[in-house]
Amino acid sequence: MNSEYPISKALMGLVSGYKNTVTKKIRPLGLYPGQDLILLCLMKNNNISQNQLVTTLCVDHSTIAKSVSRMTKAGLVKTHKSSKDKRITLVGLTGDGKKLAKQIHEICLEAEKKAMTDFSEEEQRLFLEMLEKISFNLNQ
């Protein structure tokens, strides 16, 4: 490769391409940036604290608070205090939020299928294995 940082360039291109593909399909749904990730996170673990969203999505608390507020007003999520600790605000999906999360999930699956076009099962397995190793190495 001609780049001084070929791995970084390839990873950034991968992330950028995936994000662009997904964003084009999600934008018409009327979401603000990052709200798709919140919906997917809540689809997997509904009724979690805002702090858990902060940790899971690696964003600051004010970003989550602002997004949750907007999403509450849009009728996508609901919040309530934990019965175990009233200081903790839990966030859960509404019916509309669940429907939208399923749409986003399908968009992401479609993007994965597109990304893996013409890759054998073995190539896909090796690719995932390599990405996991890279992620592990970077997080040490």
N, C-alpha and C positions, 0 to 999 in steps of 0.2 A: 504494500500500500504506500501511497505517496504522502500520507499524513504523519505528522510528528507523534500523534496520539491515535493510532488506528482503532484501538479497542474503544476508547472514549467516543470517537467519532461514530463508530458503528452502533454503539449503544444509544447515543443521543439520536441518531437517525431512526433507530427502531422505536424508541419512545415517542419521538415526534410523529412518525408515520402512524403509529397506533392511535395516538391522541387525536391527530387530525381526522383519521377515519371515523373514530367514535364521535368526536365533537360534531362533525357534519350531520350525523344522524340524531344526536341528542339536542342540538341547538333548537330545532323546531318545537321541541317539547316545552320550551319556555323556562328552562332551568338556568340558574346562575352557575358560574364555574365552581366546581367542587361539590355541588349539591347531588350530582349523580353518584359520587363516591359515598356520600352520607346515606343515600337511599339504599345502595348496594350493601353497605355495612349493616344497616338496620334490617335489611332483608335476611341477612345471615344471622344476626343477633339482635332481635327486637327488644325494646325496652332496656336500653343500656344508658349509662350515665353520660353526660356531656364530657366528663373527664376521660371516659373510655373511648369516646369518639376522637378526642384530642390525641390520645396515645396511639390508637389504631391507625389514624390517618396522618399522623405526624404533622399536625398544623397547630397553631396557637389557639388558646381558649377563646379569644375575642372573635376569631374567624368562625369557630363553631357556634358560638353564641349568636352571632349575626345571622349565620345561615339557618340555624334552627328557628330563630325568630321569623325570618322571611318564610321559611317552609311551613311554620305554624299558621301564619297569616294566609298562605296559599292552600291550606287544608291538607298538606301532605304528611305532616307529623303532628303528634300531640305530646305535651309534656306533663309530667306529674311528679310530685315529691315521692321519694322512696318511703315505703312504710317502715323500713328498718332504720333509716337515718334521714330525717327531714331536711338535712342540709344538702342532700343529693337530689339533683333533678334528673329524672329518667326521660328518655326520648323514645317514642315508639311510632310506628307507621299507622296512618289512618287507612281506610279502605282505598282511597284515591292514591295514597302513597304506595301501597302494596302493588296496585296496578301499574303505576309508573316505574317502580323498581323492577317489576317483571319485564317491562318494555326495555329498560336499560340493560337488564341481564341478557335479553335476547340480542340486543345490539352488540354487546361485548362478545357473545358467543359467535355471532356472525363475523365480527372483526377477526377473531381467532381463526375461524375457518378460512377466511380470506388470507390471513398471514401464512397459514400452513399449506396453502395450495401447492401441489406438486412435491410435498415432503412425504416420504414414506413414514410408517409408524416408527421405525428404528431411528430415522433422522429426527423426528419429533422428540423421541425419548432422549436421544443424545443432546439435542438442543436444550431441552429443559434441564437436564443434568448439568450441562455447562453453565447455564444461567444461574442455577442454584449454587454452584461452586463459586461463581463470580460474586454473587450476592453475599455468600458466607464470608468470602475473603474481604470484601469491602466493609463488612460489618464487624470485623475483628478489631 
